[in-house]
């Protein structure tokens, strides 16, 4: 059989190319007198061809137009996975017709495309056998239920589908192909109250379902539907004849199910956009519409014609689905699960157009919206989580002829989402053959099979300005310039725009005959086929090849050449950008195998080419370059759509990840990739260049760059990063400033976690490292947002926000002042509790060495931090209590590590003798005066005592933030602090209101009505109405001091003399309440002790407060008479 195949190769004039009008390709098994063997069957608009799978040479060609070579098509019923069909064909015009048997797993899809091609040719009078093979379509008059009203339509049954036609124009408005019908395909319904008979519903696997129709010839219609599917395609369709529901009851039940699903906890809206839903024509003349849309020349015209048919929709993105709602009634028109997203299309020449390709066989849905990139990025992020795999972003629709359908897991309208070993083997073989042919053109003379060439060396003398000026100063000829490969002629660029020394040295090569240009075009075609046939998750992990060096050299040679820092190349035009995107996505699939990734990294100049694409100035090209870098050094779960970071330090365990974490090779590959790509000086600058540029990068490029950076500086990727590279990258991240905090407004919700982790990694480098970020965090409102999350979120995200607030606030004067205006003094005192002594570190596990994070080099402090003076001793004083006698400033119940409890439980804990928590023991060991006051508490009374300096935590923080956040989440009710669910709700509402105002300001900036936004943190403070009835003097709640649960509270007063004087002063102020008027309407006049002078008539409780003050003075004096003294005390 091999000899016959060899003869067939020479007998047919074939070049191994896909036919230009190919509609679909299928991997089949052909049975003939030679036996059974595999063939690639191509369906075009005029013929059927079979190709040898190894070389794609044409072995047979049968026309069904003009003088046809096909006389019949039959498909017997079959329940097996491999389904048979028979073609009655002839080898030449003089031969007789004979039956040729094929077996294909995608028989229904193959016959559907073949019948559509025949019907399309018959419309133009070019298929004389269409009536004999397809038969005549049957048309039935019917009505469609639309918004509770019946509309006249026509239903047409063809050899492959049932279609709805417009009653007046005859245009196809809807089509349900037999391969996509559900089981049962139809359900009989009861007549409605208006007397409409013959009601039934059609159900499909894809798109909106069900659809309700009514026809007087219902029985004949459904019978013809079953007959056509059985005779033409070998499918058996079931019909439910019970008829127990009315049409409106069925639709109401479907609507209720949609509402319940939309109200599920996982259906929380992530964003909403207004878009125009584009509805392309479904007529047979548009059979190759999708193929035409992949060509840039016809793209604009085709999309414009399709855009004339559309409707305005409100797109609601949730974590599980994409909802289309009517813009007027907000009714759900269609709900598509995000797990079915196969690819997203970002049309390269249409800035407002995008499309979604589905893996279930549904036609792509297209939208027009000004916020295209925001919607696309948010949809990609949510779809990757729901589908648990990476989602590609394409510059055009997937060409239907590029995909080889082998199993039922592929739809043919997009790249497969599941791995097929046979298709992978064929695709890599075809790509390798094209790379071998194009290698001499790409790298020039002297290149051997290993992909190396020592004849020429390409040099770019960079400008000495800047530390990164010489990053890509030298690239050897292993990866040659694409200009010599005919790309200058193909793309229409002048030699000066992208030429190099290597281009000039290969002068005769540019004048080669047409086969040079053909070899590059051939390679481009194979790259597109490889991208369409292989899933975006990549090739199998163990893929190896002896010619991998040839692959990488040829592919990298098609990427842009690196330029020096002083030379700025213009952004690539559309043909160049399409080439770069296809090559980068092909490389992403290949480097998913660690052996192939190692070959790419060992190719000289590979990193320079990728970084040149990253900095080329094109949004989509930069995004794909960033995703390629992520593939090179990110953990393996990131290839399945998982983020490149973990919220908890140390990362998830292997049991939590299902045992699918990185293999043994992955850490080695990641470390090698980071060393090659980021090792040269200045590479981190280039990696973050898009975030720092004068022209900010779009959401798509920003998302990919953040993922790549997070894989370098965050857990778990930080353990495979060299300390020098890590320190340089963290310094570049810290130097971003405001652009870094602007990422918190990114439309992808999951990206916010990555940005927060990057900030935490920077801040953990020390106070000086975090200094450039603190002022920006306060001005941009990031501190406000994360403070809200820290107080309301649970789990890892809440802990992350708590860490960020601590890193931004600790020892930063303006932020500390803001915290004092937000939290009561009793909570702020927790920050001054002495830190526990560090425990003896455990010995590290030799099998899993942990790499210490390097401390960043000292950075210049911003003016706001450099000018801020540390707190004075009086500002750090503790006004009320100290830690002694086993009961510090706060009762035991407020210091244990148990969940927040109510007052009766607190009293039981005090009376009990159970074991103490570690936090409580730490406070009990703190010396007197270890708790400081805040300026807000000083306003209510004089400073009371001076604490000694505190120690720092292991992370370099001075405040006891762990104890502080624990206190915020618990209930407290004692003389030093009243904090409960009511106060937390008041805090949450105040923060949410302020964040809403800040969000509105950002929206005005986005709309162009405002220029710059800066949060006025100095004017923000939180009032607690629930604490108003409680008299607080000097940070002490007087009534709880006297009548609280803790009977020994008076004995524990840290500064009794100061408290005694504050109580006496407040008592005198109460006698003068009502004497001062408020002529300007500015509110009560404040007094030095924190109280206020109310207008006349508002002093109803003044006498009661005076009594409390006198009682408190007596109690304090009775216990601390010696400290207060008799002379000068009052």
N, C-alpha and C positions, 0 to 999 in steps of 0.2 A: 504493500500500500504506500510505503514511503516513496518508492520509485515512481509510482503513478502520480503522486502529488508533485514530485519534482518535475515530471513532464508537464503537468498542468500549469505549473508556474511559468514555464517558457511558452506554453501554447497561448495563454491569455496575455494580452497587452495590459498589464496592471502595474500601478505605481504604489500600491499599498495605501492609498489615500481613501478617506471616506467620501462617498458621492456627495457633491455639493448640495443636493436637494434631499439629503437623507432625513427622514422623519423619525425613525426609531431603529435601534439595533438590538438583536436578541442572540443569545448564545444557545444554539440548538444542537440536537443530534440528528444527523441525516442517515437514513437507511437506504442503501442501494446494493447493487450487485457486488460491490467491494466490501460490504459489511457496514458497520456503524462507526461513524467518526464525527467529530465536532466541527461545526461551522458557525460563522457569524452571519446571521441573516439580516440584511438591511432592507427596510421598506422605504422607498422613495415615492415621489409624487407621480412617477410614471412606470416604475418597474420594481422587481424584486431581485436582489443580488445576494449571492453567497460568497463569503470570503474565508480564506484559510486563517485560522485563529492566530497562528504564529507570525505570519508575515502580512496578513490582511490583503493578500493578492486575490483578485476576483477569480472565482472558480466557475460561477454560473451567473447568467443574467437573463431574466425573463420579463419581457415587457407586457403590460396590460393595457397599453394605449396603441392606437393605430393598428398595425398588423400584429395582433396580440399573440403572445407565447403562452398565455394562461387560459385554460378552458374551464376550470372549475376549482372550487375550494370546498372541502368537507371536513367537519370536526365531529367525530363520534363522541357520545357521552363518555366521560371518564371521571372516576373519583380518586385516581392516583395523583401523586405529586407531579410526575412526568406525564403530560397529556399529549396525545397524538393529534396530528392534523395532516391532511393529504392535499397536495397540490397536483392538479392535472396540467402538465407543462410539456413543452417540446424544446429540444436542444437547439434547433435552427428552424428556419422558415419552411424547410422541405420535409422535416421529420413529422412523425405522428405524435400525437399527445399520449403521454403515459403518466401514470401515477407515481409521485415521489413522496415518500413518507418522512415526516419530521416529528421529533419529540421536543417539547419545550415546556419549562415550568411556567412561563408567562404566556401561555397560549391565548388566553382571553384578551390580554393586552395586545398581542401581536395581531390577532384577527381584527380587533377594533381599529387599529391604525391602518391595516390593509384595506378594510372596508371603507374607512373614511377617505383614503387616498383614491380608491376606485370611484366612490360617489362624487368626490370633488372633480375628478377627470370627466365623469359622465355629464356633469353640469356644463362643461365646455365642449361636449360632443366628442370627446377623445377616447372614450372607453366603450367599445362596442359590446363587450361581454358583461357590462355592469348589470343589465336587466336580468341576464341569465344567472349570474352568481349571487347578486344581492336581492333580486326580486323587486317588485314595485312596492313603495311604501304605502301604508294604509293611514288615512286621515279620518279622524272622528271629531265631530262637533261636541264641545264640552263647555263647562263653566268652571272657573277657579274661584275659591273662596279667598278674598283679599280684604282684610280689615272688616270682617263681618258683612261683606257684600259680595254677591256673585257677579263675576265678570266673564263675558263671553271670550273663549279662546278656542284653539284647535290643538288636538293631540295627534302627533304623527309617530307611527311605529316603523322604524327602519330595521335593517339587518343587525344593527349593533346598539341601538338606543331607542328611548322614547323621548320625544321632543315636544315642547310647548311652543306653538306659533302664535304670533299676533293675529287676531281675527281679521284685521283690516289690511295690514301690510304683508303678512306671511313671513316676517322675520323670526328667526329662532331666538326665543327669549330664555329658554331653559332647556337643559339636556341632562338626562340620567342614563348613563351608559350601563349596559347589562353587566359589565364587570364590576360595577360599583353598587349594585342593588343590594339591599338588605334581605334578610329572611325573617318573615315573609316580605315580599316586595310590595304587596298591597293588602289592605284591610278594608272589608266592606263596612259601611257605616249606615246608621238608620236615617230615614228621611228627616229633614229639619221641619220646623213648625210652619215654614212657608210653603211646604208641599214639594220641595225640590227632591226628586227621586234620583236613583242611581248614584248615590254619593259614595265615594271611596277615597282612601288616602294612600299615597305612594311613599315608600321609605327607601332611603339610600344610606350608604355607609359614609359618604362624604357630603360636606355642604350642609345646607339647612334642610331639616327633616322634622316632621312629615309635611307633605303638601297635599291639600284637599281639593278634589275635583268632583264634578258631577256630570254624568252623561247618560242619556237615554239608552245608548248602546253599551252600557257598562260591561255586561257579560261578554259581548263580542269583542270589546276592546281588550279586556284582560285575557281572553282566550288567545287573541292574536299576539298579545305580548308574550305569553308563555310559548306559543308556537315558534315565533321568530327567534327567541333566545335558544330554544332547543335545537331547531334545525340548522341555524346559521352558526351558532357558537358552541353547541353542545352543553348548554347550561339549563338546569332545571329550576324554575322559579316557583315558589310557593305563594299561595294566596289564602289569607285568613277570611273565611266566609261566615264567621259567627255573627257579626253585625250587632254588637251590644251597646255601642256608644253613638251619640250624635256627633256631628262634625265640630260644633262649638265646644262640646264637652271634651273631646279629644284635644283640641287646641288649648283649652283652658288647663287641662291636666299637664300638657307640655309646658305651658307658661308658668304654672305653679312649681313645676320641677326646676325650671330655670331660676325662678326667684329663690327657691330654697338653696340651690347651689350657689347663687350669687351672695346669699347671706351667710354662707359658711365662713368659719374663722379664717380659712386659707384664701378667701376671696377678697381680702382687703385691698381697695384700689391703691395702686402704686403711682398712678398718674392718669390724666385725661387730656386728650387732644381732639381738636376739630379737624377733620380731613374730608376730602372728596374721594369716595369709593369709586374707582374706575371699573367699568364693566365692558371688557372687550367683546367684540362680536363673536357669536358662536356659530356663524354660518360656515358651511363647508369651504367657502372661498378663503376663509381665514385659517386654514389648516396649518400653514407655515408661518402664521403670525408670530409665534414665539421664536421661531428660527430667525425671522427678520429682525426682531427686537434685539438679537444678540449682535447685529451689525451696526456699528456707530453711524454709518451713513444713512441707514433707514430708520434709526431709532427715533429721532426727533419727529419725523413725519408720522410714524406709526403710533407713537404715544399721543401725539396731538389728536389724531383721529379717534383713538380710544378714549381720550379725555373728554370728548364731546358727549359720551354716554356715561353718566355717573350721577351719584346722589350724595348729598352731604350727610356725614355720619359723625357721631360722637364716639371716639374710640376710648374705651376704658381698659386699662391694663391692670390685671391683678396678678397675684403670684402663681395662678394656675391657668389663666385663660385670657384671651383677648376678646372683649365684647364690643360688638357694633350696636350702638343705640341710635334711634332716630333723634335727630336734632330738635324736633318740636315736642314730641311726647316722651322722650327718653325711654321708649320701649326697646327691649332687646330684640334686634333683628337677627343676629347670628352670634353664636358663641363657638370659638375655636380653642381647643386645648393647646397650651403651649408645648406639651410633649410631642405634638405632631409637627412642630416647626422643623423643617429640614435646612433651610437657608434663607437669608435675607438678601435682598437686592437693593443696592444703593446705586441707582443709575448714574453713570459717571458724567454724562452730559446734561442731565436734567436735575438741577439743584433741589427741586421740591418733590421729586418722584421717588417712590420706594415700592417694593413688593415683598411679599412673603411667599416662599415656596414650601409646600406641605409634603410630608412623607407618606401620607395616606392615599395619594393619587389625585387629590383635588387640584383644580386649576389654581395657579398662583393668583393671589389677591393683590391688587395694586391700589395705592393711595397717593394723593397729592396733598401736601401740607407744608406750610412755611417752616414748621418745626420738624423737618424730616429727620435730621441727625439726632435730635433729642429723643424722638419716638423710636427710631431705629436702635439707638444705644440702650435705652431702657428695655425695649423688647428683647434684644439680644441677651442682656443680663438676666432677665427673668426666665427666658426660654432655656438658657443653659442650666439654670437651677432645676426647672421642671423636667427637662428631658435628660438631665444627668450626662450631657455630652456637649462638646464644643459646637458652636453654631457658626458657620462661615458667613462672611459678608461678600457678596459677589458684585462686580461692577456692571453686569448685565445678566439677563436671564440665562439659565443653563440651556445650551443648544441641545435640542432633543436628540439629534443624531450622535452626539458625543458619548452618551451614556450607553453602556452595554448592560442589558437586562439579563440576569442569569437566574435569580431566585425571586420569589414573591415578595421579598423584603424591599425591593426597589419598585418605584412607581414609574420611572422613565422620564418624568418631568423635572427631576432634580437629581443631584448626586445621591448615591445610597447612604444610608445611615448605619448600616450593618456591614460587617466585614465579610467578604466573599473570597476565599483563597484562590479560586480559579481565575476570577476577574483580576485579582491583584497580580497574579503571576503573568497574565497576558499583558496587562498595562505596563508593568515594569519592563517586560521584554521589549515592548514597542518603544517605550521611552529610551531604553538603553541603546537600541539600534539607531534611533534618531540622534542621540548624543554622540555616538561614535562617528556618525557621518558628519556632524557639525563641528566636532572637536578641532580639526585642523583649521577651520575658518575662524573659530572663536579665539584660539590661543596662538595661531600663526604657525609658521614652519618650525619644525624641530620638536613638535609635541609627540610624545609616544603614547603607548596604550595606558601608561600610568597616569597620564594627565599632567606631566611636568615638561617644562620647556626652559632650557637654559640659554637660548639664543639671544633673547631680548629681555630687558628689564625696564619696567615702566616706573618713572619717578615723577613726583609732583613736589616741587620745591615750595614749601609752605612759607607763609610769612612768619617772622619771628615774633609777631605780636601775639600775646596771650599764651597761656600755658598749654593750650591744646592745639597750637598752630601746627605742630608736626605729628599729629596723631596718625594721619594717613599719608605721610610723606613718601612712603615707598611701598609699592605693590609690585611683586615680581610677576613675570609673564605667565605664571601658572594660571592666573585668571586674567585673560587679556581684555583689551578694550572692546566693547560691543561695536564700536565704529568700524572696526576691520571686518566684522562679521556681516557686513551688509546692512546693519541697522541704520546707518546714516542715510543710505539710499532708500530703505523701506520707510523710515519715519520722516524723511524730508528735512532732517536737521543738517545744518552746515557743519563743516569739519571743525570750525573754530569753536563751536558751542560745546562740543563734548569730545574733541579729539585729544590725543596724547602723543607722547614720544613714540609709543608703540604704533599708533596709527600712521604716523609719518614714515616710520621705518618700513612699514608694509605697503608702500605705495603700489607695487604691482598687484597686491592682493585685492585692492579696491577695484581694479579693472578686470577682475576675473569674469568669466562668462556667466550665463544665467544660472548654472547649477549652484553657484555660491549662494545666490539669493534664494534659490529653491531649497537648499539644505537648511537655511535658517527658518524659512516658512514651514518646512516639514517639521522642524523641532518645535516651533510654536504650536503647530497643530497637535503634536503628540503631548505637549504640556497641557493643553486644554482638555484633551481626552483623558489624561491621567487625573486631572482635577475632577472631571465629571464621573469617572469610574471608581475612584477610591474614596472611601468615607473621609470626612474631614478629621476624624480622630486619628487618622494616619495608618501606616502600614503596620503589619504585625511586629511585635517587639523584637523577635529574633531574626528579622530580615537582614540578610547579608548578601554581598555580591563582590566578586573579584574585580568588577569594573565600576565599583562605586566611585572611585576617584575620577573616572571619565564622566560619570553623571554630574558630580558636583562641579567639576571644572567647567563643563559646558553650560550648566544652568547658571552658575555664578557669573559667567562671562556675559550673560544677558542683562545683568543688573547695572545700574549707573556706576560710572567710574568715580572714585573718590577725588575730591578737589581740596586744595589747601584752604586755610582759614581766610586768606585775603581774597580768594576768588569765589564768587557766588554764581553758581550756574542757575539759569532760569528754571522754573518748575517744568516738569515734563508735560508734553502735550498729550492729547487723548490716546493716540496709538501707543506712545511710549508707556503711559500709565497703565494701559491694559496689559502690555507685555510684562511690566514689572510686577503687577498684582498677580498675574497667572504664575510667574516664576516663583514668587515668594510663597504663594499658597501651595505650589508643588513641593517646595523645599520643606514647608511645615509638615506635610504628610510624610516626607522621607525621613526627616530627623526625629520622628516619633520613635524610630528604632535606634537604640543607643549605638549599635555598630555603625550605622550610617551617619549619625550625628558626629561620631568621632572622626569619620573620614572627612566630613565637611570642615570641622574645626582644624584638622591637620592640613587642609588645602591653603596654601599661601594666599593671603589677601582676602580670605572669605569674610572675616569680620569687617574689614574696611569697606567691602561692597555692601554689606548689610547696613552699616552705619551711614553710608552714602545714600542708600534708599531712605533711611530714617530721616535724613536731613535734606531731602530733595525738594521740599516745599509743597508736596501734594498730600492732601489729607488722607486719602485712602491708601496710598503707597506707604506713608509713614505708619499707618495703623497696622498694615500687614507686616512691615518690618519689625514693629514692636511685638506682634504675636509670634513671629519667628524667634526672636530672642527669648520670649517666654517659653516656647517649646524647648529651647536648648537647655535652659537651666532651671525651669520650674519643676516641682514634684509631679509625679505621674498623675495623681488625681486631677491636676489642673487640665490635663488633656481631655478629661471627661466632663469639663464644664465647671469643676470646683474652683474656688478662688485659690490664688497662689499663696495665701496666708492662712493662719489659724488664729482665732481670737484668744485662745488660751495658750500660755507659754508652754513649750514642750510639744505642742501639736497633739492631734488625736492619736489614740493608741491603735495598734494594728487591729485589735478586735472591734473597735468602733468603726473602722473604715472597711470592715468586711474582709480584711486580709489582702487588700488590693493596694497597699501603699507602695512606695518606690521599691524597686528591686535592688539587688546589691550593686548593679551597674549604674543606677541612677545617681547616687551621690557622687560617684567618680566622674560621670559625664557632666553633672552640674558644676562641679568644681573646675573641671577642665574648661567648660564653656565660659565661665565667669573669668577665669584667668586669661583666656585668649581674647575675649571680647572687651573686658573692662580692665585688663592688666596695664596696657599702655597709658601713659600719663595723659590726662585730658579726656579719656573716654567717658567717665561719668558726666562730664560737662556736656558732651554730645548727647548722652542718654536723656538728660533733663533739658536739653535745648528747646524742645517744642513747648515745654511748660513755661519757659522763661522768655520766649521770643516776643518781639514787639507786636506781632500779629498772633494772638492766642490761637492755639490749636483747637480743633473741633472736638465734640464729645467723644467721637469714636477713637481718634488718635490718643486723646487724653486717657481714655479707659485702658487701652492696650499698654501705654507707657507706665501707668500706675501699677498694672499687674506685673510688668517686667521689673520695675523698681522694687515693689514689695517682695518679690521673690529673692531679692538680694539682701534687703535690710530687715525683713520681718521673719518671724517663725513660720515654718521650719527651715526656710531656705538660708537663713543667716548662718547656719552651722556649716554650710559648704562655701561660704564667702571668705576670701582671704582678708585678714584684718586690715591690711593697707587699703585694699579696694573698698572694704566696708566703711572705713573712716573717711575716705575721699567721697564716697557716695553720700554718706550722712551729712557731710559738710555742704555738699551741693544742695541737698534737700533743705537743710536749714537756711541756706542763703536765698531760697525762693521768696520767702516772706508772704506778701499778700496773695500772689498767684496760688500758693499752696492752700491757703484757706478758702480761696474761691472754689476749690474742688468740692467743698461741702455742698455746693449747689448743683452738682452733677446729677443728671437725670437718672443714672443707674443707682438704685438704693444700695446694692451690695458694695459699690465702690467706696462708699463713705467709711466702711470698716477698714478698708485698706489704707485710706488716707489717714485715718485716726491712728492706725498701727504704725505708719511711717512717722507720724509726729511723736508718738510715744518712743519710738526707737531713737529719734533725734534727741528728745528731751532727756532720755536716760543717759546720754553722754555727759551730763553734768549741767550745773547752773549756767555756766558760760555758753555751753552749746545750745541750751534752750532759750537764752536771752533774746536772740533775734526773732523768735517766734512769739514771745509773750505779748509784746505790744501789738503785733498783728492779730493775735487771737482775741484780744480785747477789742480792738477797733473793728474787726470784721464780724463780730458777734458770734464767733465760734465758741467762746467761753460760755455765752448764754445758752447756746443750743446743747452743748454737752453737759452743762449744769442741769438742764431739764432732764436729759436722758439719765444722768447719774442719780437723780432723785426719784425717777419713775420706772426705769427699765430694770428688769431682773436678768440674771444670768451673765454670760460673758460680755454682751454688749454694754450692760450697765457697769460692769467692772472696768471695761475699757474706757468709758467716759469718765468714771471716777479717777482713773489713773491720769487721764489727760488734764482734768481740772486741777488735780494736785500738782502736776508738773508745771502748769501755767501759772498757778497762784503762789506757790511756795516762794517766800522771800521776794515777792514782787509787790511793791507798795500799792500801786493803783488797783491791782486785782484783789489784794487783801482788803483794801478799803471797800471795794464792791461787796465782798463776802460779808463784811460787818454790817453793811446796809441790807443784806438779804437775810442772814441767819441771826437768831437771838444770841445774846452774849453767852448764854449757858452752853450752846453748841460750839461756839468758837473756842471756848476754853479747852475743849478736847484736843485741839491742835497743839496745845502747849504741854500736854502730859508727856512726861519723860519716856523716851523710847526704851523698850526692853533690851537687855544685853543680847548681842547676837549669839545664837547657838553655835555649837561646834559644827563646822561644815562636815557633811558626809563625804566619804571618799568617793570620787567619781568612778563610774563603771568603765573599766578599760575598753570594753567592747563598744561603748557609745561615748566617745570623748565629747565633752561639752566645751565649746569655744567661748572664751570670755569676750564680751563686747568691748571694743576699744573706746577709750575716752577721746572725744573730739579735741582738736587743738583749740586753745582759747580764741574766742571770737570777740570782736569789738562790741561793747555793750551799746544798745540804743540809748539815745538821750534820756528817754523816760526812765530807763533803769539805772543809768549811770548817775543821774541826778537824784534818784530816790534815796533818801537816808534811811538807815535801819530804825526800827522802832525804839523809842526811848524807854528807859526802865519804867516810867509811869504808864506808858502805853501798853506794857506787857504785864501789868499788875493784875492780881486776882482779887476781885472786889469782895467775894463772899466767903468761900470755903477753902479749905486745904485738905490734903490727904493725910489723915492721922487717925489713930485709934481704929483702924480697920474700916473706916467709913469716910471716904474722901468727900470732895465737893458734891458729888452726886450719890444718892443712895445705891445700895448694892444692886437693886433691881434694874437700874439704868446702865449698869456697867457689865453685866454678865453677857455672855454670847448667845443667850437664848433669844428666840423671836420676841418681838415686842408684846407686852402683856398689859393687863389692866391693873388698876390700883389694888384690888384685893389680892391678886397674885404677887404683886410687888411686896405687900405686907407679909405674906407667907414666906417669901424668899428672905426677907430681913430676919424673921424670927427663926428660920431654920438654920441648920448647921451643916448644910451640904458643902461639897467641895467648891472652891472658888475657881472661876475661869482664869485663863492666862492674862486676859486684859485687865481683870480686876486686880490680880496680884501685882501686875506692873504698876497700877496706879497706887496701890497701897504702899509700895516700896518707894514711891516718889517723895522727895523731901517737901517740906512745907514751902509754899510759895511757888510750886512748880506749875501753877496754873495762872495764866496771864489774862488780863482784861483787854477789852477792845475799846476803841474810841467811842463806839455807840454806847457801851456800858458806862464809860466815863462821863458821858453827858448826863447820866442819871445819878451820879455821885462822884466824889473825889476818888483818885487812885488810892489803892489800899496797900499793896505790897509789891516788891520787886522780885521776880523769879530769877534764879541763876540760869546761865546758858544751858540750852538743851543739846543733846546729842543728835546726830543725823542718822537717817535710816540707811539701809544698805544701798538704796538707789540714789543717795545724795540729798534726800529731802529732809528738811528740818522739822516740819510739822508731823504730828502723829495722825496721818490721814486715814490709816486703817481704822483707828478708833473713832475718828470723826464720822466717817461714812457709816460705821456700825451704829453710832448714836443717832444719826439722821433717820435711819430706817426703823428705830425702836421708839416706843412710847416712854415718856418721862413725866413724872408729876412729883416734884419736890421743890424745896425753897430755891434751888439754883436754876431750875429749868422746868418749863411746862411745854411739852411737845407731844402731839398726838395726831390722830388721823385728820382732825379738823385743821390744824396748822399746816400739815403737809398738803392738804387740798388747797388751802389759801396760797401756799408757796407755788404749787403747780399751776394754779390759775393765773397768778401774777406773771410767772415765767412764760406761760403760753401766750398771754396777751402781748407781752413785750416782743416775743418771737414773731407773732403775727404782724405786728407793726413793722418789724425789721424785714419780714418777707414781702410785705407790700412795697417797701422802699426798693427792694431788689427788683421787683416787677416793674416799677416805674423806670428803673435804669435800663432794664431789658427792652422796654417799649420806647426808650429814647427821650422820655420826659424829664429825666434826671441824669446827672453826670457822674457823681461820685457819692458813695454811701459810706458813712462812718458812724458806728454806734456810739451814742452819747451815754457811756456807762456811768459817768459821774452824776447824771440826773436820775438814775434808776435806784429805787429802793422798794422794799416789800413791807407792807403794813399787815398786821395780823389782827383783824377785828375780834377774833375769839379770845385774844389775850387782853382786850381793853378793860374788862371788869376787874382784872387782877392788879392790885397795887404793887409796883415794882420800884424799889429804891436801891440804887447802887448795884443793880443786877440781882437783887434778892426779892423774891416774892414774899411780902411781909406776912400775909395770912398763913401761907404754908410754913413759914419759919416758926410761927407760934402754934398753929393747930394742925400741922402736917403729920404724916405717918411717922416720920423720924422724930422721936421724942428728944433726942440729943442733938438736934440741929443747931441750937443756940451755942452749945459748947464748941462746935466745930467751926465757928466763924474765924476766918483767918486774920482779919484786921478789925477787931471789935471797936477800937477807938474811931476809926474812919467811918464805920457803919453807924456808930452812935451819933456822930456829928451830922451825917447825911440824913438820918431820921429826924433829928432836931431841926435841921434846915428845912426839910420838907414840911414839917409840922407848922413852922412859921409861915411858909408860903401858902399853906391851906387857909390860914387866917386871913390872908390878903386876897383870896380868890374872889373875883367879881369886882375888885376895885379898879382894875385897868380895863378900859374900853378898847374896842377894835375899830377905830374910825375908818381905816382903809379896807376893811373886810378881808384882812389877811389871815384870820384865824386866831386862835388863842396865842398869847405870848408865852414862849417857853421860859422855864426857870432853870437855874443851873443844875438842879438835881434830876432833870429829866421830866418833871411834871409840867403842867401848863396852867396859865391863868385863864380861866373860863369867863365868858361874859356873865352879867348878872342873870340870875335865874337858873344857872347850870350847876350850882354848888349844892345839889341835894344830898350828896354823900360826903361832903367835906367833913362833917362832924364825925362820921364813922371812920373816915381815913385818919383823922387826927387821933381818934381813940386807938386805932391800930398802931399808929406811930408811937404813941406814948407807951402802950403795952410792950411794943418791941424794944423801946429804949430801956424800960424797966427790966425786961428779961435779959437783954444783953449786959446791962450794968450789973445785974445780980450775979452773972456768971463770970464777968471780966472786969470787975471793979478795979482790980489792981492795975490792969493794962490801960484802962480808960483814965483813971485818976480823978481826984475830986476837984482840983484847982485848974480852971481853964478848960475843963471838959465841955462846958456849955457856955 
